[in-house]
């Protein structure tokens, strides 16, 4: 859902919607846990979203084929992601993060098979660059990324865990400057700093709630 939604939206719009995922998780916390977060946690999540908004405006591009449909699809993906964080709490105390990541990767791969069969695109032998990209996607983004994320979920609230995803555009900004030597403006630096500040604030709230 996230990939399809992003493909249908301008980069700035998709960044803003993805930045709102932690707020979605926060609302689910209210509904599922019957608790209300401390003001500092809410402020931290709102600050992180504001920082993502500044980054999105700085990187705004024209494009997108269907903003309304793409937004709905992307928001559905965010709902799935938020519910995933809550579902993980049911198994975290029973299984290790490595076991959970192994099984979710296996069933995730199996779940994509029907979509591939109906894709309609001819299957071709990938180029060496495509193989390298695929290897990083599997080993870096999926195996290492989800394994570390699942370990982190053991000590974080769902809303804080999703809030950390707002660091993605910040790291993207830093890597584009370091690797691609792209220019980083003042608005981008301020937006990144706000994101980091908001995440730190919401994470401190988790430390205060810890026994």
Secondary structure, 3 states (H helix, E strand, C coil): CHHHHHHCCCHHHHHHHHHCHHHHHHHHHHHHHCCCCCHHHHHHHHHHHHHHHHHHHHCCCCCCCCHHHHHHHHHHHHHHHHHHHHHHHHCCCCCCHHHHHHHHHHHHHHHHHHHHHCCCCCCCCCCHHHHHHHHHHHHHHHHHHHHHHHHHHCCCCHHHHHHHHHHHHHHHHHHHHHCCCCCCCHHHHHHHHHHHHHHHHHHHHHHHHCC
